[in-house]
Amino acid sequence: MTNLLAFLGFGSDTAIDLAALVLRLSLGGLFLAHAGLKYFVFTPAGAAGFFRSLGLPGWFAYATIAAETVGGVFLILGVQTSLVALGLIPVILGAAIFAHFKNGFWFDRQGGGWEYPVFWAIALFALSLIGGGAFAITA
């Protein structure tokens, strides 16, 4: 069966480059937002306390803020997109397992379930397969 939207350019190399750009900008922006939440709202010390309450070392919070910040900027710019996207998967799966798993699947209650962060990890994996696209600094 043929692509019913091919006449609009869907599925073309240009569309794939645009898809990579959309994924990079949105995922990178989300990581910057998450880092900002930990830094400006919860504060790094508060985030460290939360990590400790989950049974993790407090310094993981600082490492997470750094990974989310640097990773977010690198995704937006398209710097080593595949490598950065793969590297951020453990960060978001850590959130799914340690902070959200106990709340169940659905992200419909306080504290959220693991549905959203796992989908986020899948989107990162898809981006790692696509790569940065033509609008990235490096492939």
Summary of the structure (lengths in Angstrom):
residues: 139
radius of gyration: 16.8
end to end distance: 31.4
largest distance: 55.6
contacts: 436
relative contact order: 0.16
helix: 72%
strand: 0%
